[in-house]
Amino acid sequence: MNGISESVIHHGYSNGSVQSVNGNFEEKLDELRSLMGKVDGDPLRIVGVGAGAWGSVFTAMLQEAYGSFRDKVLIRIWRRPGRTVDRTTATHLFEVINSREDVLRRLIRRCAYLKYVEGRLGDREAVWDADIVINGLPSTETREVFEEISKYWKERITVPVIISLAKGVEAELVPEPRIITPTLMIGRATGVPIENILYLGGPNIASEIYNKEYANARICGAEKWRKPLAKFLRQPHFIVWDNGDLVTHEVMGGLKNVYAIGAGMVAALTNESATSKSVYFAHCTSEMIFITHLIAEEPEKLAGPLLADTYVTLLKGRNAWYGHKLAKGELNLEMGDSIKGKGMIQGVSAVKAFYELLSQSSLNVLDPEENKHVAPVELCPILKMLYKILILRESPVQAILQALRDETMNDPRDRIKIAQSHVFYRPSLLGQQL
């Protein structure tokens, strides 16, 4: 039984027979192949780079949907090497796993084994001829890996399409402050034009999507690719919309990770007090709204997607989990931000990036209460405290509660009012001109 048939039967899709679902997928595949200029005998090559939770689940979804059409599409996944084993040992290992249904099901539930995805340990072999590359790497590793990949693309005739799943940002302070996102890193590293680089994100948890929980996402970028790819990626349980605002949606994906860490801390330190968590939520969302007014010309359009992504991250994301574990003393900062079994905690580097960026005097805004110009970060007390806890390490985790209980802290509404009543938009932060 192939991957698509097992998936459809097991999960009981109600929108038609296996044959009709198969036919729908094949039709979408043919449309994308035609757009990319593929001819009979030349399969569409899709490669996932990075095998973390979301990257591997996303690639596995594609394999379940399209893997049965092997004459038309090849789907591979590349991950960095772990412990080296010879071919004989590896073959035996997979034979054992495949012969033990209980082991196989346990690994699949944990998203630890992709039965229908062809694994390749080595990016050169996997990506040199790829038509579509899926970036499943953490933002902190994206630049380095794609600089290496670019060496194998120098003699390419065609330009690949890249879909980045990474949520994280870096701050570039000279010649002027600006935010660097994974798609910008990829463009700089490879020379691939920005119209061929897209971002896909949404309020989702990888393990739940793997189990066919209903979810939605947005693919952002140039219209030429985002609309056909949105159609190609859409499945009965995974609805994909499209949007032209690439970098802003990327930045929002990184921003919510900042405040998710603090939310985990507050939950742990207050024994899951609903009241305390709601106080934190009010303050952190007001800071996020304030920041979006700096980087977006029409920030109101981001409110829904940002809040939805923040909500699911606070509920079950790895960044909230990390903050919770820090507050409980089950993890400590000396362990770093790459945690075994969880992967990279993107919110830590995002705290550093947003703090450094919003500390620049060239971005000063008017504080009406003090009647003077201050750096934007001075109006974001939670961000400041997270920086002191996670980056400077000069304050204990418990200090996040001190920030919330500071009697001088303004009503969250006042911060939103400041943002809405002043011309804050700084297009240069995203490398754009007025």
ZAMARGU-4260 file (C-alpha; in steps of 0.2 Angstrom, whole numbers, plus 5000, padded with zeros to 4 digits):
<rodrens>
0) 5000/5000/5000 | 5008/5017/4995 | 5009/5032/5006 | 4994/5042/4999 | 4982/5027/5000
5) 4986/5023/5018 | 4984/5041/5023 | 4967/5043/5015 | 4960/5027/5021 | 4967/5028/5039
10) 4961/5046/5042 | 4944/5044/5033 | 4944/5059/5022 | 4925/5062/5018 | 4927/5072/5001
15) 4927/5057/4990 | 4936/5041/4986 | 4954/5037/4986 | 4954/5038/4967 | 4946/5055/4967
20) 4959/5062/4979 | 4973/5054/4970 | 4966/5062/4954 | 4965/5079/4962 | 4983/5078/4968
25) 4989/5072/4951 | 4980/5087/4942 | 4988/5099/4954 | 5005/5091/4951 | 5003/5092/4932
30) 4999/5110/4933 | 5015/5114/4943 | 5026/5103/4932 | 5019/5113/4917 | 5023/5130/4925
35) 5040/5124/4929 | 5043/5118/4911 | 5045/5100/4915 | 5043/5087/4901 | 5039/5068/4902
40) 5053/5058/4909 | 5059/5073/4919 | 5052/5072/4937 | 5049/5088/4947 | 5063/5087/4961
45) 5058/5093/4978 | 5071/5093/4992 | 5068/5097/5010 | 5084/5104/5019 | 5084/5101/5037
50) 5074/5087/5046 | 5068/5096/5062 | 5050/5094/5067 | 5041/5106/5055 | 5053/5103/5041
55) 5051/5084/5041 | 5032/5085/5044 | 5030/5097/5029 | 5041/5086/5018 | 5031/5070/5024
60) 5015/5079/5019 | 5021/5081/5002 | 5027/5064/5000 | 5010/5057/5007 | 5001/5067/4994
65) 5012/5066/4979 | 5024/5052/4982 | 5014/5039/4972 | 5018/5048/4956 | 5036/5043/4956
70) 5038/5046/4937 | 5032/5064/4939 | 5040/5069/4956 | 5054/5065/4967 | 5054/5071/4985
75) 5069/5070/4996 | 5075/5076/5013 | 5092/5081/5018 | 5098/5083/5036 | 5115/5085/5043
80) 5124/5069/5047 | 5122/5062/5064 | 5133/5047/5070 | 5141/5039/5054 | 5135/5021/5050
85) 5140/5010/5035 | 5127/5006/5022 | 5125/4988/5028 | 5121/4994/5046 | 5109/5007/5040
90) 5100/4994/5028 | 5098/4982/5043 | 5091/4996/5054 | 5078/5001/5042 | 5073/4982/5039
95) 5071/4980/5058 | 5060/4996/5060 | 5049/4991/5045 | 5047/4974/5051 | 5041/4979/5068
100) 5024/4988/5067 | 5024/4994/5085 | 5041/5002/5083 | 5036/5010/5067 | 5020/5017/5073
105) 5029/5024/5089 | 5042/5033/5078 | 5029/5040/5066 | 5019/5047/5081 | 5034/5055/5087
110) 5038/5062/5069 | 5055/5053/5071 | 5054/5042/5056 | 5048/5047/5038 | 5043/5031/5031
115) 5039/5038/5014 | 5053/5051/5012 | 5069/5047/5004 | 5083/5052/5015 | 5100/5059/5009
120) 5114/5063/5020 | 5123/5076/5010 | 5116/5092/5003 | 5126/5092/4987 | 5118/5075/4981
125) 5101/5081/4986 | 5100/5099/4981 | 5111/5102/4966 | 5097/5098/4953 | 5082/5102/4964
130) 5067/5112/4957 | 5060/5116/4974 | 5070/5118/4990 | 5061/5118/5007 | 5071/5127/5020
135) 5067/5118/5036 | 5083/5124/5045 | 5083/5136/5060 | 5086/5154/5055 | 5102/5153/5064
140) 5109/5140/5052 | 5101/5146/5036 | 5114/5158/5030 | 5129/5145/5033 | 5120/5130/5025
145) 5114/5140/5009 | 5131/5148/5007 | 5137/5130/5005 | 5123/5125/4994 | 5126/5140/4982
150) 5143/5132/4977 | 5133/5118/4969 | 5122/5130/4960 | 5135/5141/4950 | 5133/5131/4934
155) 5114/5129/4935 | 5104/5135/4920 | 5087/5136/4929 | 5084/5145/4945 | 5076/5135/4959
160) 5061/5140/4969 | 5064/5141/4988 | 5050/5139/5001 | 5057/5145/5018 | 5048/5138/5034
165) 5061/5147/5046 | 5054/5159/5059 | 5068/5170/5066 | 5077/5186/5063 | 5094/5195/5065
170) 5098/5213/5067 | 5109/5222/5055 | 5114/5239/5062 | 5126/5246/5049 | 5125/5256/5038
175) 5107/5258/5045 | 5097/5247/5057 | 5087/5234/5048 | 5079/5217/5051 | 5087/5202/5042
180) 5075/5187/5039 | 5079/5170/5032 | 5073/5174/5015 | 5085/5188/5014 | 5099/5177/5021
185) 5095/5164/5007 | 5094/5178/4993 | 5111/5185/4999 | 5119/5168/5001 | 5114/5160/4984
190) 5110/5175/4972 | 5093/5167/4969 | 5081/5182/4965 | 5069/5187/4979 | 5054/5183/4968
195) 5059/5164/4968 | 5060/5164/4987 | 5044/5162/4998 | 5040/5161/5016 | 5027/5149/5023
200) 5020/5150/5040 | 5005/5149/5051 | 4997/5145/5068 | 5002/5126/5068 | 5010/5113/5078
205) 5020/5100/5068 | 5015/5085/5077 | 4996/5089/5076 | 4997/5093/5058 | 5006/5076/5055
210) 4991/5068/5064 | 4979/5077/5051 | 4973/5090/5063 | 4964/5104/5053 | 4976/5119/5051
215) 4980/5134/5039 | 4995/5143/5034 | 5000/5157/5022 | 5013/5157/5008 | 5020/5174/5005
220) 5030/5181/4991 | 5029/5185/4972 | 5012/5181/4964 | 5020/5171/4950 | 5024/5157/4962
225) 5014/5160/4978 | 4997/5157/4970 | 5001/5140/4961 | 5011/5134/4976 | 4997/5138/4988
230) 4986/5127/4977 | 4999/5113/4976 | 5002/5113/4995 | 4983/5114/4999 | 4976/5098/5007
235) 4959/5093/5015 | 4967/5096/5032 | 4979/5109/5028 | 4972/5125/5020 | 4985/5137/5012
240) 4981/5155/5008 | 4993/5167/4999 | 4999/5185/5002 | 5011/5196/4994 | 5019/5203/5010
245) 5034/5192/5012 | 5046/5200/5024 | 5033/5207/5036 | 5025/5190/5039 | 5042/5183/5042
250) 5046/5196/5055 | 5030/5192/5063 | 5034/5174/5064 | 5050/5178/5073 | 5042/5191/5085
255) 5029/5180/5093 | 5043/5168/5098 | 5050/5182/5109 | 5035/5184/5119 | 5031/5165/5120
260) 5047/5162/5130 | 5040/5175/5143 | 5023/5167/5143 | 5030/5150/5148 | 5040/5159/5162
265) 5025/5167/5169 | 5014/5152/5168 | 5027/5142/5178 | 5031/5155/5191 | 5012/5158/5195
270) 5007/5140/5195 | 4997/5142/5179 | 4987/5157/5186 | 4974/5162/5172 | 4974/5180/5179
275) 4993/5182/5178 | 4994/5175/5161 | 4980/5186/5155 | 4990/5201/5162 | 5005/5196/5153
280) 4996/5193/5137 | 4989/5210/5137 | 5006/5218/5139 | 5015/5207/5127 | 5002/5210/5113
285) 5002/5228/5116 | 5021/5228/5113 | 5019/5217/5098 | 5006/5230/5091 | 5018/5244/5095
290) 5032/5235/5085 | 5021/5231/5070 | 5018/5250/5068 | 5036/5252/5066 | 5039/5239/5053
295) 5022/5239/5043 | 5013/5252/5034 | 4996/5244/5037 | 4999/5235/5053 | 4980/5232/5056
300) 4981/5219/5042 | 4993/5209/5053 | 4983/5208/5068 | 4973/5192/5065 | 4988/5182/5058
305) 5000/5188/5072 | 4988/5185/5086 | 4983/5167/5080 | 5001/5162/5078 | 5005/5170/5095
310) 4990/5160/5103 | 4995/5143/5097 | 5013/5146/5101 | 5009/5151/5119 | 4998/5136/5121
315) 5010/5122/5114 | 5025/5129/5105 | 5043/5125/5110 | 5047/5143/5115 | 5034/5143/5128
320) 5040/5126/5133 | 5057/5133/5135 | 5052/5147/5146 | 5042/5136/5157 | 5057/5124/5159
325) 5069/5138/5163 | 5057/5145/5177 | 5055/5127/5184 | 5074/5125/5185 | 5073/5110/5173
330) 5084/5119/5160 | 5097/5132/5162 | 5104/5145/5151 | 5121/5136/5151 | 5113/5123/5141
335) 5112/5134/5126 | 5097/5137/5115 | 5098/5121/5105 | 5089/5108/5116 | 5090/5089/5113
340) 5073/5083/5108 | 5066/5100/5104 | 5078/5108/5092 | 5083/5126/5091 | 5073/5138/5102
345) 5072/5153/5090 | 5065/5165/5102 | 5082/5167/5111 | 5091/5174/5096 | 5075/5184/5091
350) 5075/5193/5108 | 5093/5199/5105 | 5089/5204/5087 | 5073/5214/5092 | 5082/5222/5107
355) 5097/5228/5098 | 5087/5234/5083 | 5075/5244/5094 | 5089/5251/5105 | 5095/5262/5090
360) 5094/5281/5093 | 5091/5284/5075 | 5074/5276/5078 | 5069/5287/5092 | 5051/5290/5095
365) 5041/5302/5106 | 5036/5296/5123 | 5022/5308/5127 | 5022/5305/5145 | 5040/5310/5147
370) 5039/5322/5133 | 5055/5317/5126 | 5062/5306/5112 | 5067/5288/5117 | 5073/5272/5109
375) 5058/5261/5104 | 5064/5248/5116 | 5061/5260/5131 | 5042/5258/5128 | 5044/5239/5128
380) 5047/5233/5146 | 5044/5215/5143 | 5057/5214/5129 | 5069/5224/5139 | 5067/5211/5154
385) 5069/5196/5143 | 5085/5203/5136 | 5092/5205/5153 | 5087/5187/5158 | 5091/5178/5142
390) 5105/5188/5134 | 5114/5198/5147 | 5110/5185/5161 | 5110/5199/5174 | 5092/5196/5180
395) 5084/5179/5186 | 5069/5172/5178 | 5058/5178/5192 | 5062/5196/5186 | 5049/5194/5172
400) 5035/5195/5186 | 5044/5211/5193 | 5042/5218/5176 | 5023/5214/5176 | 5021/5221/5193
405) 5030/5237/5191 | 5019/5251/5198 | 5026/5263/5185 | 5021/5252/5170 | 5008/5260/5159
410) 4991/5253/5154 | 4994/5242/5139 | 4981/5253/5130 | 4992/5268/5132 | 5006/5259/5122
415) 4994/5255/5108 | 4987/5273/5108 | 5005/5280/5106 | 5008/5268/5091 | 4992/5273/5083
420) 4993/5292/5086 | 5010/5294/5079 | 5019/5291/5062 | 5030/5277/5067 | 5032/5267/5051
425) 5050/5265/5047 | 5051/5256/5030 | 5070/5256/5031 | 5069/5243/5045 | 5064/5230/5031
430) 5076/5238/5018 | 5062/5247/5009 | 5061/5265/5004 | 5048/5278/5007
</rodrens>
